Amino acid sequence: MGIAGERRRTVWRLVVVVWALIVAVAGGLTLWMQDSTEPRGPYVWERTDPGDAQHLPPCPTPQACAYATTP
């Protein structure tokens, strides 16, 4: 092989190395960003009374509300 073949092989090797670095960095960023978007704990359930809905504004129509209040 002449100089052209060696140069082509060197270029391809460089392309593969750059691609592998991009994949590794993108994977690391994905994992880091995924962990950073998780909410902080502890996770707890809240208890509410049915009477707590009294502070909500009245519904314009019964079909438009996601909650129901009993008068």
Contacts in CASP RR format, 6 or more apart in sequence:
PFRMAT RR
TARGET T0000
AUTHOR 0000-0000-0000
METHOD contacts of the structure
MODEL  1
MGIAGERRRTVWRLVVVVWALIVAVAGGLTLWMQDSTEPRGPYVWERTDP
GDAQHLPPCPTPQACAYATTP
53 67 0 8 1.000
53 69 0 8 1.000
54 69 0 8 1.000
56 67 0 8 1.000
56 69 0 8 1.000
58 69 0 8 1.000
59 65 0 8 1.000
59 69 0 8 1.000
END
